[in-house]
């Protein structure tokens, strides 16, 4: 299996797609002004104590207060609390962390009312994004994740991933990391560290430890509360950190700054693979070029089609996700209804495993498969689903089919499920149901081009339109595009864009910046 990462950087948003054998399996998009806050560390203030829940609400600067349960405060909470007081007591000289005093562990059976007071400063890290009406979920057990290791301040142990099966390799890694471990820090060795040299481990420990000391120094320099003292890396780099593996063939980026950022990161974690990072400079939108746009439009929505006319119905509710498997207009197989049901269900298991990753669906997922009478077939379906989910990085649990033919799946949820709207709203009638003749569309575009060239003074630009419209404009030797170029200059370029509806259009200057050429007459076009 080969993997490719496609990063589409736009003026207002950034989208990241992971392709496995050309199939879209993971997709993330968010505004560039927003950030993925899981992993961010704050020095915050306790806002409200909730003894009945044995939890508290903490102000970290979000619209909704964050939630911290007593059991999530971590066994080293007392050590953090004392160190915060020592750091805040002297804003001129920072107390070295290696000299920090370890306090007794937090009692497991204690209460939040005894451990915290309203207004108290706490060091917390976000482990779950705000979802729906809920604020972020917090932990007091801080960690700094790298490619190979996870550093945990005030820890005292070295743990090795259980996925490393070789006893000799586990012992080697544990011994190496134990000698490199900074004082007052614990370390978890990740699976990808298997076979690494001591130099690689030492370099990452230094990087992670510096992140922690820089965060403490930032906290000392200011009295502003709440305050972000450590921010996770950018989405593109964070995704690569968790996903990167030697099977990657290419990482394509269409923005120079993000390209340099990704290239620098890859050079640190895998210098021999830095050549796979490539800057995309084609005229066609990057997602269109790699067939991502088409897969996004077909992969999201309520109905998802898969092999031979069968389809899934995916519904989202506040409490869970519900999936219904339908055979559709699929013809009955020659081996009878039972074999047909098994075939449809196995295909559904393959597509569902992809959909869970693609939409980042979390919480409880209930799947209503087509009824099967044979126990062997039900077991085969369960094993197929377990095998498909092995590629999923999120923690999950799968139960065998119940007597009602339902499969229950739980999957780790750290952010809202990806919900991409694939239905296109008419860009021309604005819901009125009537538009001007579409034959006048090219005349309207020419008027826009004339204004852009003669009044605005932009002589070099690209016009993005639906592929069908692009084909109409560019067809023939004396095409409409050629006439425009003869009249307004060779700077006129027409590009097909699959994301646009039939009569939508977008202008971009030579630097790729969007030019708003819409006016009130467009709603009547």
N, C-alpha and C positions, 0 to 999 in steps of 0.2 A: 504494500500500500504506500502510495506517495501522497504527500501533503503540500499544499500551497496556501500562503496567507496573502490576501488582497486587502490593502488598506486604502480606502477612499477618503481623502481629506478635502472637505469643502469649507467655504467661508464660515458657515454657521454650525456645521456638524462634522463628526468623524464616524465612519462606518468601517467595521473590520469583519471580513469573511474568512472562514477556514474551509478549505476544500480538501476532501479526501477522495482521491481518484476522480477528480473533477466534480464530485457531488458536494453540495453545500451542507455542512454539518453543524457549524456554529456561526452565529451572526450577532453582532453587537453594533448598535448605533446610538449616539447620544449627542446633545449639543456641545459644541466646543467650549462654551461658557460653563458647562456643568462638569463635574468630576465624579468619578467612581469612588465613593467614600469608604468602602470597606478596607480596613487596614490603617486608616488615618488615626493618629493618636492626638488626644486633646488633654490639656489641663483644664478641668471644668469644675463647676460648682453643683453641689447637691441642691436640688430645688424643693423636693418633697419626699418625705418618708412615708412608705405604705406598709405598716406592720402586718396588716392582714395578708398581703401578698409576699411578705418578707423580701421586699424590693424597694427601690427608690427611683425617682425620676431625676435626671441629671440634665442641666443646661449645657449643651455643647455648641450652641449657636444656630441650631436648626429651627425651623418653624414649629415643629413639635418636639417636646422634651424627649430625650432618649431614656431607654429603660435599662436598668441594671439590677439583676436579681442577686440576692446574697450569695447563691452558689456560683455565680459568675464572677464574683469579686476576686477570686484566686487566692491560693494559699499564701502568696507573698504580699498580700494587700497591706499588712502592717509595716513591712519593710519599705514599701513605696511611700506610705503615709509619713513615716519618719524622715525619709530622704527628701521628700518635698519640703518639709519644714526646715531642714538643714539648708537646702538650696535657697529657699526664700528668705532665710535669715541674713544672708550676706550677698548683696547684689554686686559686690566688687570682686570677690574671689570665689570661684566655683570649686566646691569640694569634689575631689576626684572620686569617680564611682567605685574604683577598687577599694577605697577607704570607707565606703558606705557600710553601715552596721546592719546586719541581718537580724530581724526581729522574729519572735515565735510565729509559727504558721497560724493563719486564721482558723478558728474552730469550725469544723464542718456542720455542727449542730447549733451554731449560734444564730443570732437574729440581727437584722440590718439596723434596728433601732439602737442596739448596743454598740455597733461598729461605726456608725456614721451619725453626723448631726447636720441639720439644715445649714447651708452656707459653707460646708467643709469643701476644701479643694481636693480633687481626686484626679489621678492619671488613668485615663480610660482609652480603649481602642474599639472602634466600630467593627462588629462582626456581621451585622445584617443591615442592609439598606432600609430606609423608610419605605414601608409598603402600605398602600392604601391610606387609611387614617392613622396608622401607627408610626411612631417615631423610630429612630435607629435602635438597634439592640447592641448593648455594650458588654465588654469584658474588662476586668481589671488585671488579667494575666496578659501582659504585653508581649508581643513577639515581632521579630523583624525577619521576613521571609526573603531568602535569596534563591538562586537557582539550585544550589546543592544543599544548603543548610538553612536552619531556622534558629535564630539567636533569641534567647529568652532571659532578659535581665532578672537578677536575683535567683535564677535557677542554680542547681548544683549538680545536675546529672547530664550524662550524654546518652541519648537514645538513638537507636538506628531503626530505620524503616523496616517493618516486618516483611515487606515485599522483597527485600534482599534475602534470598534463601540460603546462600552459602554461609556456613558457620564461620569459616576461616575469614571470608571477606568482612563479615559483621564484626568479628573480633579485631581485624586490622583497622577498620575505620574507627571503631570505638577507641582503640588505643591511640591512634593518630590525633583524633579530635580532642581527646582528653589532655594530651600534652599541649595542644594549641589553644585550649579554652581559656578565655580571659577570666580573671577573678570575678566572682559574684555573678557569673553567667552560666546558664545551661544551654545545651545545643541539641537540636534534633537533626539527624542526618537523613536527607531525603533519598528516595530510591535512585534518582539519576546520578548520585554521587558514587555509585558502584564502580570500582576500578580507577578512581581518580588518584592523581599524585598528590603528595603533601603540599606542593606549591599552590595548587589550585584551591585546596581547602584553606590554606593559610591566607591567601589573598581575599577570599570571600569573607572569612571571619573578620579580617581587618575592615572591610567595607561595611559589614553589618554593624560592627561595634562602633564605628565612626558615626553611623546614622543615629545610634542611640545617644552617644555623647553630644552630638550636635543638637539633638532634640532637647536634652537637658539644658544645654547652654542657651538655647532659644527661650526656654521657660524662665531662666534666671534673669535674662536681660530686660524683661518687661513684666509689669504687674497686671496687664490686661487679662481679664477672665470673662468668659471662656476663651481659649486660644488654641489654634491648631499648631502643634509643635512638630509634627511629622506627617508628611503627606505622601501617600503611595505614589509610585511612578505612574507615568501617563498610561492610558488604556492600551495603547499599542504595545508599549514595553511590558506592561503587566501581563497582557495576554501571552506574549512571547515567553515570558519568564515561566509561566505555568505549562505552556503547551509545547515549547520548543523540543524537537527531537531530531536525531540524525536523518530521518526520512524526508525532512523538508527539502524540496527541490528548489523552490523560489519563494521570495517574499517581495511582492511588488507594492511600491508606494508611489502615489502621484503628487506628493508634495516634497519639496527639497528639504525643508526643515525637519519634518518627521522622518524622511529618508535618512538624514544624517544622524538623527537620534537613535533610530533602530539599528543602523549600521554600527554605531559606536557600542551599543549594548551587545550586539551579536559578537563583535570583536573581543569583548571582555569574556563572554561565556563560552564561545566556540570560535577561536581565531581562524581555524581552518575552514569554517563555513561562512565567513564574511562575504564571500563572493556571491552567495545566493540572494543577498539583498540588492534589489534592482529598482532604479527609479523609472517609473512608467511615464513616457512622454508622448504617447499616441494621441491622436486627435479625438478618437472615439472615447466616450466616458469609460473609465477603467472597469467598472462593474459590467457594462455592456460587453466589453471586449472579452471578459472571462466568463460570460454567461451567468453572472451572479444575479443580475436584475431579473432575468426570466425565472430563476429558481426561487428568488424571494417572493415574486408575485404568485407563483404556483405553490409555494411551501407554506404560506401563511393563510389565514382566513379560517372560516368555520369548517369548510369542506376541503379535504385533502385527498386527491386521487392517487392511487398507486396502481399496481399491475392489473391488467386485463379487466378494467372497468370497476374494480372494487374501490371503496373509498372509506375514509374515516370522517366522523363528525366529532369535532373537538369543541367542547363548551367549557367556559371558565366561570366559576362561581367564587364567592367570597371564601368558602371553606375548602373547596377542592376543585380538581379538574376532572371532567367526565368525558370519556372517549367511547364512541359507539362504532363498531366494525360492521360494515355493510358489504355484501357481495355485489350489489348494483345489478347491471345487466349482464353479468358474467354468465356464460353458458355452463350448464352442468357438465362436469367431467364424466368421462366414460366409465370411471370406477365408482360412480354413485355419489350420493349426497354427502356421505361422511368424508370421503376423500376430497371432495370439493370444499367442504367446510375447513378441513385441515389446511389445504393449500391457501385459502383466503386468510386464515388466521396467522399462518406463518409469514405471509407477506405483510400482514398488519403489524406483526411483532417487529419486523425489520424496519418498517416505516415509522412506527411509534418510537422506537429507540432513537432514531434520527430526529424526530420531532421534539423529543424531550430535551435534547441538547440544543437544537436549533432555537427553540423558543425559551430555553432556560426555565422550563416549567418545574415548579417545586411544590412541596407540601404533599398532599394526598392526591393520587391519581387513581381513578376507578375506570377499568377498561371492561366493556361488555363485548366479549368475543362471541362469534357464532357458536351455538351449542354443538358440542361433540359428545357422542355416546361412549366412545372407547377411552378407557383410562390411559392406555398407552399413548393415544393422540394428545390427551391433555398434558401428560408428562412431557412429551416431545415439545409442545408449545411452551411450557414453562422453561425447559432447558434452553430453547432457542432465545427466549427473552433474556434469560440470565447471560447467555453468551454475548448477545448484542450489547448489553449494558456494561460489559467489561471495559469498553472504550470510554465510558463516561467518567469524568474526573470527580463529579459531585457524589457525595456519599448517598447511597440508596439501599433500599430493601425491597425485595419482591416476594410476594406470597403466591403459592400455587393457586390454580383456579378453584373457586368455591363451588359448592353444589349448584349454585345458580349460574355458573359460567362466567363469574366476575373475577378479574385479577386485580389485586390491590398492590399499589406501588407507592412507596414513600421516597421522596428525593429531596436532598438538601436544598433549601431555599434561602439565598442570601440577598436577592434583589427581586424586584417585580418581574413577572414573566414577560418575555419579549412579545409585544402585540403590535404587529405591523399591519396597517390598514392597506389592503390590496385593491379594494373597490375604488374606482376613479369617479370623482365628482365632476360633472360637466363643467368645464372651465369657461364655456362661452355663454350659455343661457342663464347661468346663475339660478337654476331651478324654475325658470319661467316656462320652459318647454318649447320655446320658439327662438330661432336664430336666423340671421341673414343667410343668404345662399352661400354654401361652402365654396362655390366657384369664385367668390370675391375674396377668399382668404389670402391668396397670393398677392392680390392687389393691396390688401391691408398691410401685408408684410413689406411690400415694396415701399409703401408710404412710411413705415417705421424706419426702413433702411435709409430713405431719403432724408428724414429728420435727423437720423443718427450721423450721417455723413455731412450734410449741409448746415445743420443748425448746432448740433452738439460738437461736431468736429472730430468724431472718431472714424478713422479711415480703415482701421484694421480690426476685425471682429469676427466672431463665429456665431452663427444662428443655429440653435438646437431645436429640432422639430421631430415629430413622430416619424419612424422609419418609412411609413407609407408616403407621408408628405415629402420626405427627403427624396424618395425615389421619383416622385412626380416632378419635383423641382429640378432634379439633375438629369432627367432622361433626355436622350437625344444629343446630337452634336450642337444644335442651337437651342440648348435648354434654357429654362427660365434663369437658372443660376448663371449661365454664361452671359445672358443679356444684362443681368444685374452687374456682373463684373465689368462688362464693357461700359456701362453707364456710370457706375459708382466706384470703380477701381477693383484691382485684383485682391484687395484686402478683405473682400466679402467671401466668407467660407460657410458652408452648410454642413452640419453634422447630425446624423440620426441619433436619437436618444430614446431608449425603450421605456424610460420612466415617464415620458410625457404622453398625455392623451392625444386624440387625433388632431384637434385644432389648438393645442397648446404650443407655445413657443417661448424660448428664452434666449437673450442676447448676452454674450460674454466678450470682454475686451481681450486684447492680446496677452494680458497678464492672467487671464482666467477669472477675472472679477465679474460678478453678475451686474448687468446693466438693466435697470427697471425701465422698460419702454411701454408699460401698460397705461392706459388712460380710461376715462369713463365710457368711451365709445366701444371698448372691447367687450363689454357686457352685452352689447347688441349685435356683436359679430356672429 
